[in-house]
Amino acid sequence: MLPKEKRLPHAVFVGRPLRRIRTPFGSVAIFPHPQKAAVVVSKKVARRAVDRNRIRRRVLHALRHTLTT
């Protein structure tokens, strides 16, 4: 999990993103908060919760190194 100061606030997250990028593995929404992130993996991408959590953990691990530099 990311530290609290690096997580995207809920009020911003439910708003409209600046840009949405569609990929074969899901979509990425870009919000106007630099150095903050949130990861959501839908059931379309991975049906089982175990698989969604694994994807979420891997993405957050990569983001952790990116956001701390």
Backbone as numpy.savetxt, mean C-alpha at the origin, in Angstrom:
# Nx Ny Nz CAx CAy CAz Cx Cy Cz
5.03 -4.16 9.84 4.20 -2.98 9.84 5.08 -1.74 9.84
4.62 -0.74 9.15 5.36 0.52 9.11 5.17 1.29 10.41
6.14 2.11 10.80 5.94 2.97 11.96 4.76 3.92 11.73
4.12 4.34 12.80 2.91 5.15 12.69 3.13 6.43 11.88
4.28 7.06 12.02 4.53 8.31 11.29 4.71 8.09 9.79
4.92 6.84 9.36 5.08 6.52 7.94 3.80 6.00 7.30
2.74 5.78 8.10 1.49 5.25 7.56 0.60 6.37 7.05
-0.13 6.10 6.00 -1.05 7.06 5.42 -2.28 7.18 6.32
-2.70 8.39 6.71 -3.87 8.55 7.56 -5.15 8.08 6.85
-6.07 7.56 7.61 -7.31 7.03 7.05 -8.10 8.09 6.29
-8.14 9.31 6.81 -8.92 10.39 6.17 -8.41 10.66 4.76
-7.12 10.56 4.54 -6.54 10.78 3.22 -6.75 9.54 2.35
-6.61 8.38 2.95 -6.69 7.13 2.21 -8.06 6.91 1.58
-9.13 7.32 2.24 -10.47 7.12 1.68 -10.80 8.18 0.63
-9.96 9.20 0.51 -10.18 10.24 -0.49 -9.81 9.77 -1.88
-9.85 10.66 -2.82 -9.54 10.34 -4.21 -8.03 10.44 -4.45
-7.43 9.42 -5.05 -5.98 9.48 -5.30 -5.63 10.44 -6.43
-4.39 10.90 -6.43 -3.92 11.75 -7.52 -3.84 10.96 -8.82
-3.41 9.72 -8.72 -3.22 8.88 -9.89 -3.38 7.41 -9.51
-3.91 6.62 -10.42 -4.05 5.18 -10.20 -3.36 4.45 -11.34
-2.47 3.54 -10.99 -1.73 2.76 -11.97 -2.21 1.32 -11.90
-2.68 0.80 -13.02 -3.16 -0.58 -13.07 -2.04 -1.51 -13.56
-1.87 -2.63 -12.86 -0.88 -3.63 -13.23 -1.57 -4.99 -13.28
-0.92 -5.99 -13.85 -1.54 -7.33 -13.86 -1.73 -7.91 -12.47
-1.00 -7.40 -11.48 -1.07 -7.91 -10.12 -1.95 -7.08 -9.21
-2.64 -6.09 -9.74 -3.49 -5.22 -8.94 -3.30 -3.77 -9.39
-3.68 -2.84 -8.55 -3.51 -1.44 -8.88 -2.79 -0.72 -7.76
-2.13 0.38 -8.12 -1.41 1.21 -7.15 -2.01 2.59 -7.20
-2.42 3.11 -6.05 -2.98 4.46 -5.97 -1.93 5.39 -5.39
-1.71 6.53 -6.03 -0.74 7.52 -5.58 -1.50 8.65 -4.90
-1.15 8.93 -3.64 -1.79 9.99 -2.87 -0.80 11.12 -2.64
-1.28 12.32 -2.33 -0.40 13.49 -2.23 0.41 13.60 -0.95
0.76 12.50 -0.33 1.55 12.54 0.90 2.89 11.87 0.67
3.95 12.65 0.52 5.27 12.04 0.33 5.72 11.35 1.62
6.48 10.32 1.48 7.05 9.57 2.60 6.02 8.88 3.49
4.83 8.61 2.95 3.81 7.85 3.68 3.22 6.82 2.75
2.78 5.69 3.29 2.28 4.63 2.43 1.21 3.81 3.12
0.41 3.14 2.33 -0.57 2.16 2.79 -0.66 1.08 1.71
-0.87 -0.16 2.12 -0.95 -1.27 1.18 -2.28 -1.98 1.38
-3.02 -2.14 0.28 -4.28 -2.88 0.30 -4.21 -3.90 -0.82
-4.50 -5.15 -0.49 -4.49 -6.23 -1.47 -5.91 -6.79 -1.52
-6.53 -6.72 -2.69 -7.93 -7.15 -2.80 -8.03 -8.66 -3.03
-9.24 -9.17 -2.90 -9.49 -10.59 -3.12 -9.33 -10.97 -4.58
-9.43 -10.01 -5.48 -9.20 -10.30 -6.90 -7.75 -10.71 -7.14
-6.85 -10.11 -6.40 -5.42 -10.38 -6.58 -5.06 -11.73 -5.97
-5.49 -11.99 -4.74 -5.19 -13.25 -4.05 -6.43 -13.64 -3.26
-6.96 -14.79 -3.53 -8.22 -15.22 -2.92 -8.08 -15.51 -1.42
-6.99 -16.17 -1.05 -6.83 -16.56 0.35 -6.19 -15.44 1.17
-6.64 -15.29 2.40 -6.11 -14.25 3.29 -4.62 -14.45 3.54
-4.18 -15.69 3.62 -2.77 -15.98 3.83 -1.93 -15.40 2.70
-2.39 -15.56 1.48 -1.66 -15.04 0.32 -1.68 -13.51 0.29
-2.83 -12.91 0.61 -2.92 -11.44 0.65 -1.99 -10.87 1.71
-1.94 -11.50 2.86 -1.05 -11.03 3.93 0.41 -11.17 3.54
0.75 -12.24 2.85 2.13 -12.44 2.40 2.54 -11.34 1.42
1.65 -11.02 0.48 1.93 -9.94 -0.48 2.09 -8.62 0.26
1.17 -8.36 1.19 1.21 -7.11 1.97 2.52 -7.00 2.75
2.95 -8.07 3.40 4.20 -8.05 4.17 5.40 -7.80 3.27
5.43 -8.42 2.09 6.57 -8.22 1.19 6.64 -6.80 0.66
5.49 -6.24 0.31 5.47 -4.86 -0.18 5.86 -3.89 0.94
5.34 -4.10 2.14 5.69 -3.23 3.26 7.17 -3.33 3.61
7.73 -4.52 3.49 9.16 -4.68 3.75 9.98 -3.87 2.75
9.60 -3.91 1.48 10.30 -3.11 0.47 10.10 -1.62 0.71
8.90 -1.22 1.09 8.61 0.19 1.35 9.36 0.70 2.58
9.53 -0.15 3.58 10.21 0.26 4.80 11.61 0.77 4.48
12.32 0.07 3.61 13.67 0.49 3.26 13.65 1.75 2.39
12.63 1.90 1.57 12.51 3.08 0.72 12.15 4.32 1.53
11.21 4.18 2.46 10.73 5.32 3.23 11.71 5.80 4.29
12.61 4.96 4.74 13.53 5.37 5.79 14.75 6.11 5.25
14.97 6.05 3.94 16.15 6.74 3.38 15.81 8.13 2.94
